[in-house]
Amino acid sequence: MADHLFNKQAAKYSDARPGYPSEWFSMLAALTPHRSLAWDVGTGNGQAAIGVAEHYKQVIATDISEEQLKHAIPHPQVQYVHTPLTISGDELVSLLGGENSVDLITAATAVQWFDLDKFYPIVKRVLRKPGGIIAVWCYGSMEFGPEIDCMLRSFFELSTPFQSQSFKIALGGYKTLPFPFESVGVGCEGQPLELDMRKEMSFEGLLKFLRSLPVVHIAKEQGVDLLTQELVKEFEKAWGEPKLVKTAVYKTYMLAGKVNL
């Protein structure tokens, strides 16, 4: 399901999503005493991987979607690898250099799509012990100002019948995400660290973001257009001059932890 969705929206996703602040990667790197190898899981177009690469000698960036990887951002320290759903745990561990080999694992707005019963045991196998950490984060909503924010809340309420459980976990800011790792001071299970991420955005940028959401594609496949021409016109009226650039504040939630020894 996730593979199907992200294959279809890969180009839109690459163009519409924000980059992550460099200070986040500096913060995470400061928590790992070794910086040889990092694994960015569900890398998409590599937005997180290239940030991680500024601090680690090598980054292996994996995704189940070959189409997403076609849009990945090149970087000399990042190796992009397609990992189909059929790959075994042992094969994945071997790909990552074996047990206790990875200093940092990141999953940027992705872990809610994973089979956690399979993913977390692999994390516990490949993370360096002691010293390795896993960090996951997502953004749940955007804020522009009262009028646009009200319309966005209405849009997400309208999309409720088409929201997968994974989408709801992200929209809820990872507060219900299982995270069985020892806290390293960056949130803990049920209490993620809240962060703000800013991006300058045009009205067209807002539409690209909304059209890249999985829930929009799920609804469309069921014959429902969540972004009707009428709704787009209402958003445009609330926005003002179409070429006007506004600051989007993404409400972001992060969890980081280490393997309990």
N, C-alpha and C positions, 0 to 999 in steps of 0.2 A: 504493500500500500504506500509506504513512505517513498520507496524507490520510484514507483509510478508517478507520484505527485511531483517529486523533485526533478525527475527527468523532464516532465512537461513544462516546468516553470523555471528551468535552469537559467536561461538568458535574462528573464525578468528579475530573478533573485540576485544575480550578479550585479545588475545595474541599480537595483532599488535599495539594497540593504546598506546600513551604515558601517563604517570602519570602527574598530575598537581602539580606545585611547591607549597610547603607548605606556602610560604610567601603570596601567593594569598589569602589563607584562613585566615591567620592572618590579612591581610588588610581588608577583608570583615567583619570579626568578630569585628574588632575595630570600625566599623561603626554602630554596633547594641548594644545599651545599655543593652539589655537583651539577654541571651544565653540559653534559655530553650529548644526551639524546632526549628528545621530546616527541610525544605522539599526539597529534591533533586528530581527534576522531570525529567523523561526520563533518569533514573539513569544508564541504561545499565548494566555493570558489577560492578558498584559502585565506579568507580575511583574517582569521585568527592565526593561522600557520605562519604568515609572514611577520606578524608581530612577535610570535614566540621565537622565530629564527634570529631576531636581533640579540638574543641572549643565550642561545644554545647552539652547539657546534653542528648538530644535525636534527632535522625535524622530519619525521615520517608522517605524512598527512593522508589519511585514508577516508574513503567514502564508498557507499554501496552504489552510488549513481555515477555511471560513466559520463553521462551528459553534463552533470555538474562539474566534473573534473576537466571537461573540455574548456571550461571558462575559468580555470584556476589561474591565479596570478603567479607567474614564474618567479623563482627566487633560487639562487645558487645553493642555499643550504636546505631547501625543502624538496623532499622526494614525494611526489604524489603517487598513490597506489590505489587501484580499484580493488575493493574487498567485497566480493559478492556475498549474498546471504548464505551461500553454500559453504563458505570457508569455515574450516573447523577451528576450534579453540587452539589446538596444538599448532596448526598452520599459522594462525595469527601470532601466537607467542613466538614462534620461530622467525616470522617476518620482522618482529620487533627486537630481535637479538637475544631472545631467550628470557629465562626467569631473572628477576631483579636487575633488569637492564635499562629501565626508563626512569629518567629523573623527574619529568613533568608530563602529565596527561591533561589535555584540555579538550573540552567539548563545548563549543560556543553555539548556544541556541539550538542544541541538537539532541542532548541526552534524553529528552522526553520521548523521542522516537525509538530509542533503543530497547531491545529485549534485555532488561536489567538483570534477569536471572542468568543470562549468559555473559553479559558485559562485565558486571562487577567481579565475578571470579577471575576473569582475564586480567582486569585491573590489578587485583591482589597478587596475581602471579608475576606480572611484568614490572610493577613499580619497584624501584630500588628500596631496599630495607636495610638500615633506616635512611631517611633523607628524601625519598620520593614523595610527590604529592599529586593529587588529582584535583582539578578545578573545573567546575561547570558553571555556566551562567546563561541567562536569557533576558530578553526584554519583554515586559508584559504589556505595556501600553505606551502611547506617545502623548505629550502635552504641548499645546500651542498657546492656548488662551481659552477663556470660558466658552465662547460660541463654538469653535471648532471641536473642543474637548467634548462638549455636550453631544455634538453630532457623531463623534467617534464612538462614544458610549452607546448611542442608539444603534449605530452600525453593528457593533459587536453583540448587542442584545438581539438584533435581527438575525445574526449569524448563528445563534445558539443551537438551533436544531441540526446544524451541519458541523458543529465543533466535535472533533474527535477527543478522546480522553487525553491524548498527548498534547493537543492544542490547549485544552483546559488547564493542564499542569503548568504550561508556560504562561498562559494568561494569568494564572494565579500566583505567579512569581516564585515557582518552585517550593512553595510552602508545604505542598503535599508530596514532594518528590522523596522517595526513599534514598538515603545517603548514609550508608553504614561505614563511615570513616571517622577517625578521631580528628577533632577540630584543630586547625592550626591558626586560629584567630581570624579566619575569614568566613564567618557564618558557621552554622551547624544545622543538622537535620531539623527541619521545621522552622528554622530562623535564619534565612539567608541574609547575607550582607546586602543592604540596599545602596545602589549607586545610580548616578545620573550620567547619561551619555547624550551629548549634544551633536546635532547635525543641521547644517544650513540646508533648507529645503524649499524648492519652488512648489507651486500647486501641482505641476506635472509630476514632480518627485513624489508628492503625497499619493497621487493616483497610482504611480508605478509600485509604490510600497504596498498599497491595499490590494492591487491586482496580483501581487506576488504571494499573497497569503494562501496557505493550503486550503483554508476554509472556503475561499472564493472558488477554487477549482473543484472542491467537493460538491459545493452547491450547484455549480454550472453543470457538472456531470449528472446531476439529478434534475436538471431542467430549470434551475432557479438562478436568476441573475441578481446577485447581491448589490452590484454597482450599476443600477439602472441609469439611463440617461437623465432621468428626473433627479435622482439622488446626486449624481455628479454635478448637475447644475446647482443644486442646493449647497453642496460643498463649495463650489466656485463662488457663489454669491457670498457665503460666509467668509471666504478667504480674502475677497477683495480683488484688487488688480491681479490677473493671472500670473504676471511676471514678478509679482512681489515675492521676496524671499523671506521666509520666517525661520525662527530657530525651533527645531523639534527637540524636545527633551524626552528621551527614552528612559522610562523607569526600568532599571536593570537590577537583577538579583543574582548574587554569586555565592557559591558554596565551594570551599576547598578543604581538603583533609588528607590524612595519611593513614596507612594501614595500621590497625591495632596490632601490636606485637605481644 
